[in-house]
Amino acid sequence: MTRTLPQLAPLSGTPRQRRRWARASPWQRLRWRGEALLLRLLLGLLRGRRHGAVRRGIERMVPLAQPLLRRRLDTASANLERVYGAQLTAGQRQWLARRSLEEFLLSCLESIIEPVASERIRAEGEGLEQLLTARRPGQGVIIASLHLGCWDLGLRWLSERIDDLAVIYRPARNPQADRLLNAARSANSRCAWISQFDLRAMLTWLRRGGALVVMTDLYAHKHPLAVDVLGLSTRVVRTPLALSQKSGAPLFPVAHVREDDGRFRLICGPPLQPRPGEAGLAAQAQALADWQEPWIQAYGEQYYWIQQRWRAGDGSGARLRALEPPAARVLTAGRRRT
């Protein structure tokens, strides 16, 4: 069923981007043009590249670029030590940190390179049928994604089956680079793009029956919800939960991972219904974190450990409960590679 949804402003001409360009100095504009030219060349080199070739290239590049990537790798190792403590050796943490970075880079490029064949993607889960076919007419939904595995492949699969899909994205600081990146992403996914700063557009999209994809595992700088994530007190962004509460849209948790045999999985959990009040936001956020945890544990090498999710002085990172080590397949792979 096709729904009538609001038309979004062109990505290259949003008011925020126009203001940024207008306020920029001549030197800044020249720099942005140079960056955009380099990006255009890079996108031209990547477009059409096969998935396996790009993965092998990343695996060769990351060890060579390790001195330049040291800060990210150290952040990942520190996060792994905070979460798992002495359950992981220093060697296992270093290996998982490197794999996390490799998987993140691959995920970023999967929206640009040659798409993988649809038959290599297996979709499943308790909430999948309801998300795809059993929504009430005019009912908006929020698809709660996370930085695990192949999120852009999951987005492409969903965009081929949901005709009113929009994605919340973080605009690049360079307006010209932002336009190029979103044009490249749109070539592989049939969806609209809404800036993370445009709350009005998000709410309008939901109230008119659209589906909204949002990453839910980012660090909350302002007005966080305190939630148990992987056994630690964690600052969770409230925007997806507040949108669910304000619009009445259920929240469908999804995970997307790469299997060891070269195939891919998209898993959709049962809908998490909004609840009233601040306690309702916290309860929905905790239910989402509880659903996500087993998938992070099972595919720990594919998680976004390079993010500064727990930071000194912000009240996060306190141990709330004991956590089991990652799944055996993750640790076995780690021992083979270290």
N, C-alpha and C positions, 0 to 999 in steps of 0.2 A: 504494500500500500504506500503510495507516494503522498507525503504531507507537504503542505505549504509552509515554508520556513522563512525566517527573516533573511534578507540578503546582507551579507557582510561586506564591509569596505574592502577594496583590493588591498592585498598585503603590502604592496609597495606604497600605498597612499594613506595609511592610517594617520589620524591627527597626531599621535605621539611621534611617529616617524618624521612627519613633516616639520614638527616643532624642533626635533633634534637636528635635522638638516639645516633649518633656518638659523639656529643658534650656533652652529659650528663655525669655527674660524676657517679662513681659506686654506690654511695649512692642514686642518683636520679633514676638510673635504678632499683635499689632494691625497691625503693618506688613505682615506676610505676608498677612493677610486683605485688606488694602487692595490689595496687588499682585495677589492672586488675583482680586479683583473687577475690576480694570482688565483683567487678562488675559482674563477671561470675556467682557467687553465686546468686546475686540479679536477674540477667536476668533469671536464672533457676527457681527462685521462681515465677517470673512474667509471664513467658511464658505459654500461655494457660489459664490464668485467665480470667474470664468473665468480660465484661465491667461494669456491674452493681456492681459487688463485688468490683472491683478496685475503682470505684467512691465512694462507701460508705466508703471504707477504707481511702481514701484521706480526706473525709469530717470529719472523726473521728480523723485523725492524725493531721490535720492542727491546730485545737484549742489547742491540747495538746503540739504541737511544737511551739506555738506562740512566746514564749520568744526567740527562736532561729531564728525565721522568722521576728522579729520585724523590721529590717532594710528594708526588702522588703515591708512589710505592710505599713510602714511609707512613703516609696516612692510612693506607689500606692495612699495613702490618700492625699499626697501632690499634685500629678498629678490631681486627681479628684477635689481638691479644686481650683487648677489653672484653670482648664477647665470650671468648673461649678459654682465656687464661692459659694455664699449664696443660690443657688438654691437647693443644697443638704445639709442636716443636717450632723452634725458630725457622728451621728449613721449610716446614709445611706452611708457616705463615708467609714466608717470602715467596714460595711457589704460588700460593693462592692469591697473593697480592698481584703478582705478575699476570696470572691468568685473568683476574678480575679486570685489569687494565686492557688486556688483549680482547676480552669479550666485550667490554664497553666500546672500544674503537670499532670492532666489527659491527656491533649493533647500530652505531652512528652511521656506518656506511651502507648498511643493508637497505636503507631507503633510497639509495642512489644507484647502486650497482645493479646488474641484471637480476631480476626477481627469480627466486627459486620456484620450481614447479609446484603447483598446488597440491599434487598428490603426495608430496613430501611433508605436508603439514597435516597433522591429525588434531582435530578439535574435539573436545569432550567436556564433560562436567555437568554437575547437577543443574546449573542455571542456564546452560547453553540454549536449550529449546525455548525457554521463556524469553530470553534476550532476543532471539532471532525471529520468533514467530508468534509468541503468545502475549505480546504487549497489547494493552488496551489502546484503542484509537486515541491519539492525542496525549498519550502518556510519555513524558520524558524519562530518560534513564541516564545514569552516570556509570561509566565503565571505569572501575578503579584499577589502574595498571600500576606496575612498579618496575624499577630498574633491575630486572632479572632476565637474563637470556636475550631472546630475540624479539624485543618489543615492537620493532618496526615491521617484522614479518607478521606478527599477530595483528597489528593495525591494518596492514594490507589485506589480510584474510577477512577481517571484519568489514572493511570498507567495501568489499565486493558483495557483501550480503546485507548490509544495512544502508539504506539509501539516504539517510538523514544524519550521517555521522560527522561530528566536528571534533577537532583535537585542540586541547589547550597547549600552547607552546610558549617558550620563552624567546622573545625577539632578540636577535643579535644587536649589539650596540651600533654596528655599522648598518645603516638602512639599506644600502645597495647590496651588501652581503646577505642581509636578511631576505631580500627579494629573490636573490639567486638560490639560496638554500631552500626556500619554500617552493620555488618552481621545480627544483630537483626532486624534493620529497613528493610533490603532487604528481609527478610523472608515474610513480609506482603505487599511489594510494588515491582512492576516489573519496576524498573527504574535504571538508572546509577546515580552516585554521583560525582560531581565535586567540588573541594575545592574552597572556596570563594577567594583564593589567585591566582587561575589559570585562569587569564583572557584570555589567549590564547586559552585554551581548550573551554571556554564558547563561544568565537567568532567563533571558528572552528565548534563547534556543530551547531550553528545557521546558518552559511553560507552553511552547508551541509544539511540543511532542518530539523534539530531537533527541539524539543520543550524543553524549558528551564523554570523550576520553580524557582522563586526567591522571597524571602521575601523583601517587599518594605517599611516596616515601622520601620526600625532600625535607631538608632542614627548615624548621619554622623560625623565621627571624622575629616575627611579631605575632602576638596573640596566639600562642601555641596551646595545643591540648597536650596534657601530660599522659602518656600511654606507655604500657609495658611492651617494648619491642625487643625480641630476642633476650628477654630477661633483664633488660636495662630500662631505667626511666628515660623516656625519649620525648623530645618536642616534636609534635606532629602538626602539620599544616591543617588548619581548620576549614579552609575554603571548600573542598569537596563535600565535607559533612554539612557545612552551613548551606550550600546550594541544595543538597538533598533535603534538608529540613525545610528550607524556605519554599522550594518548588513542589515538595512531595514526591520527588523522583526517587525510586529505589536505587541502591548502589550495588552493582554487580562486580565482585572482585574477580580479576583475571590474572593468570600467570602464563608465561610463554618461555619455553626452554628448548635448548638444543640437546638432542639425545646423542648417545655415544655412537650410534650407527649412522649418523649423518642426517637423520630426520629431525622434525621439529614438532613440538606439542603446544597447543593452546588449550588452557584449562579455564573454565568459567564456573565460579562458585554460585551458590544460591543467593538470591537478592537479599541485601541487608536493608530493611525498611527504616526510614527516618523515625526518630523519637523526639518528643518535645523537650525543650529546655537545654541548659548546659550539660546536665547529666545525660541527656539523650545523645548529645554530640560525642561525649566521652565514651559512652557505651558502644555507639556505632564504630567509632575509631578503634576501640579495643577489639571488637569483633572482626574488623578488617585485618588488624595486625595478627590476630590469632589465626585467621585463615591463611595469611601469607607465610607465616613462620615455617610450616612443614616444607614448603616449596623452596624457601631459602636454604633450609637445612639439607634438602635432598640435592640441590644444585648449587652448593656454596661457591664453587669456582666461577659461577656465572653472575654472582651478585655484585652490586655497585659499592664495593668496599672502599673505593677511592674517595668517596664523599665524606666530608667532615660532619658526620651526623651527631656526634656527641662532642661537646666543646667545653673547655674549662671555664668555670665561672657562671654558667647559665643554668645550673641546677640539673643538668642531664647527666646520664651515664652511671647513676647509682645502681648497684646490683639489687634487683628485686626478687630474683629466684635463680636457682641453678638451671643451667642449660646443658643439654646433652651435646656431645661433639657432632660435627657434620656427619652426614650419611657415609657409610662405608665406601661407596663408590668414589666419593670426593677424596677421602684420605688415602685410598688405594692408589688413585691416580697421582696424588701428591707424592707418595713414596716412590712411584715409578719415575717421576720426573726430577726428584731432588737428588 
